[in-house]
């Protein structure tokens, strides 16, 4: 199971980007809902009024992902190690791709709710629309929408077609591309200093920007 999951995270990096818990069964936990600002206490011994902070509860249900493979007699000629490696690679790839798709595109109806629907959390006011091709200003507006407290750890997410076909062509006022390589730090690309993640499951023409550790999933049972 450990080998299979390790392979899955390499194929679907979003499994490592989100907060992935490992609690058996359905999971219910509290998150902050209403959050008041801290107030200065000026008068000594004065009555302290509790803040109006309130908690909300999020429940993570379980969804099962399976892959059944019919094995032909030809695999009998393979060594045990070679067969296990081939089987593990194939299962890991298919299951990882299916789960990553739901992390990004899950509707929340009979399946996990994905990043694509995060704009609903603030009444659709956290997205930048563009015509034909995104501009430098569009990218700056996109970064500006994310509150500063989430910038540490924030990353861009898109598919490779959009990255190379659109983002790589955007230049600043000095003619410098906003997409730069950063192989020295183990990161393939950065946009305005923020790392870029790639996934084929992101729709064409779409890019996300956020701190994906705020996305919580639960692996209720290890991959068997």
Number of C-alpha atoms within 10 A of each C-alpha: 10 10 12 21 18 12 18 26 18 14 19 24 16 25 18 14 18 16 15 16 12 13 13 12 13 13 16 11 10 11 11 10 11 11 11 11 8 7 8 6 11 7 8 7 7 8 8 9 8 7 12 9 11 12 12 10 11 12 10 18 15 18 13 8 11 11 9 6 9 5 9 7 7 7 11 10 9 11 10 11 9 12 14 12 13 12 14 17 16 16 17 22 17 16 20 23 20 14 20 23 20 18 23 22 19 18 15 11 7 10 15 20 19 17 21 18 14 16 12 11 9 9 8 11 10 15 16 15 8 11 6 7 13 17 17 16 11 14 19 12 14 18 20 12 14 16 9 10 9 14 15 10 13 20 20 19 21 22 19 16 15 18 21 11 12 15 22 14 16 18 14 11 7 6 8 11 16 18 21 16 14 13 10 7 8 8 13 14 21 18 17 13 13 19 20 22 22 20 19 14 17 21 15 13 16 14 21 20 22 22 18 20 16 11 16 14 21 18 16 19 12 12 15 8
